[in-house]
Amino acid sequence: MIQVALVLAVLAALLHVFIFYLESIVWTSPQASAVFGHDAASAEATRELAFNQGFYNLFLAVAVFAGVAIYLAGQEAVGATLVLTGTASMAAAALVLLLSSASHRAAAVKQGTLPTAAAILLVMGLAF
């Protein structure tokens, strides 16, 4: 179960790296506009906020990647703590989006499913 949790955690981290790319690197591009549904003017107006938010996503992903690597290197408590911190934070952010924005509920589900499953399976695997 822990191995499945770690795979899901890595997939969640990869998704968050992609979100970082969209928010911090190509926010004003047609690709980001298609994903987030903003126009050029609103993209330019929110560029700094998106840039900052993208780095939050990247840092959560880095925590998960580090946690998986540390777990696999034999430091299971430290690794699991980092993975759980990263995935639970991702899941909590998705929950905030789900509850605060009706128009972004589908995105919140996409953003939150992998880390939620990873966190639940990790806790279950550690407990049993």
C-alpha positions as CSV (number, residue, x, y, z in Angstrom):
1,M,0.0,0.0,0.0
2,I,2.9,2.4,0.8
3,Q,4.4,1.8,-2.6
4,V,1.1,2.7,-4.3
5,A,0.9,5.8,-2.1
6,L,4.4,6.9,-3.1
7,V,3.6,6.4,-6.8
8,L,0.4,8.5,-6.4
9,A,2.4,11.1,-4.5
10,V,5.0,11.4,-7.3
11,L,2.1,11.7,-9.9
12,A,0.6,14.5,-7.8
13,A,4.0,16.2,-7.5
14,L,4.4,16.0,-11.3
15,L,1.0,17.6,-11.8
16,H,2.0,20.4,-9.4
17,V,5.2,20.9,-11.4
18,F,3.0,21.3,-14.5
19,I,0.8,23.8,-12.6
20,F,4.0,25.7,-11.6
21,Y,5.0,25.8,-15.3
22,L,1.6,27.2,-16.3
23,E,1.4,29.7,-13.5
24,S,5.0,30.9,-13.3
25,I,6.5,30.4,-16.7
26,V,3.8,30.6,-19.4
27,W,0.9,32.4,-17.5
28,T,0.2,34.8,-20.4
29,S,0.4,32.2,-23.1
30,P,-2.5,30.7,-25.1
31,Q,-1.8,27.3,-23.3
32,A,-2.3,28.8,-19.8
33,S,-5.3,30.8,-21.0
34,A,-6.9,27.6,-22.3
35,V,-6.3,25.7,-19.1
36,F,-7.3,28.5,-16.7
37,G,-9.9,30.3,-18.9
38,H,-8.5,33.8,-18.6
39,D,-8.0,36.4,-21.3
40,A,-4.8,38.3,-22.1
41,A,-5.8,41.4,-20.0
42,S,-6.7,39.4,-16.9
43,A,-3.5,37.2,-17.3
44,E,-1.4,40.3,-17.4
45,A,-3.2,41.8,-14.4
46,T,-2.7,38.7,-12.4
47,R,0.8,37.8,-13.6
48,E,2.6,38.5,-10.3
49,L,0.0,36.6,-8.2
50,A,0.2,33.6,-10.6
51,F,4.0,33.7,-10.5
52,N,4.0,33.5,-6.7
53,Q,1.3,30.8,-6.6
54,G,3.2,28.7,-9.1
55,F,6.1,28.6,-6.8
56,Y,3.9,27.4,-3.9
57,N,3.0,24.5,-6.2
58,L,6.6,23.8,-7.1
59,F,7.7,23.8,-3.4
60,L,5.0,21.3,-2.5
61,A,6.2,19.1,-5.3
62,V,9.8,19.4,-4.2
63,A,8.8,18.3,-0.7
64,V,7.0,15.2,-2.1
65,F,9.9,14.3,-4.3
66,A,12.4,14.7,-1.5
67,G,10.1,12.7,0.8
68,V,9.9,9.8,-1.6
69,A,13.6,9.8,-2.2
70,I,14.3,9.9,1.6
71,Y,11.8,7.2,2.3
72,L,13.3,4.9,-0.4
73,A,16.8,5.6,1.0
74,G,15.7,4.0,4.3
75,Q,14.7,7.0,6.4
76,E,11.1,6.1,6.5
77,A,9.8,8.4,9.2
78,V,11.4,11.5,7.7
79,G,10.4,10.5,4.2
80,A,6.8,9.7,5.1
81,T,6.5,13.0,7.0
82,L,7.6,15.0,4.0
83,V,5.4,13.1,1.6
84,L,2.4,13.5,3.9
85,T,3.1,17.2,4.5
86,G,3.3,17.8,0.7
87,T,0.3,15.7,-0.3
88,A,-1.9,16.9,2.6
89,S,-1.1,20.5,1.7
90,M,-2.0,19.9,-1.9
91,A,-5.2,18.2,-0.9
92,A,-6.1,21.0,1.5
93,A,-5.4,23.7,-1.2
94,A,-7.7,21.7,-3.6
95,L,-10.4,21.6,-0.9
96,V,-10.1,25.4,-0.4
97,L,-10.6,25.9,-4.2
98,L,-13.5,23.4,-4.2
99,L,-15.3,25.2,-1.4
100,S,-14.5,28.8,-2.6
101,S,-15.1,28.7,-6.3
102,A,-18.0,27.0,-8.0
103,S,-16.6,27.7,-11.4
104,H,-13.3,25.9,-10.5
105,R,-14.8,22.8,-8.9
106,A,-13.7,20.5,-11.7
107,A,-10.1,21.8,-11.4
108,A,-10.1,21.3,-7.7
109,V,-11.1,17.7,-8.1
110,K,-8.4,17.2,-10.7
111,Q,-5.8,18.9,-8.5
112,G,-6.9,17.2,-5.3
113,T,-7.6,13.6,-6.2
114,L,-4.0,12.2,-6.5
115,P,-2.6,13.9,-3.4
116,T,-5.7,12.9,-1.3
117,A,-5.5,9.3,-2.4
118,A,-1.7,9.3,-1.8
119,A,-2.1,10.8,1.7
120,I,-4.9,8.3,2.7
121,L,-3.0,5.3,1.4
122,L,0.2,6.4,3.1
123,V,-1.5,6.8,6.4
124,M,-3.2,3.5,6.1
125,G,0.0,1.8,5.0
126,L,1.9,3.2,8.0
127,A,-0.9,2.3,10.4
128,F,-1.3,-1.3,9.3
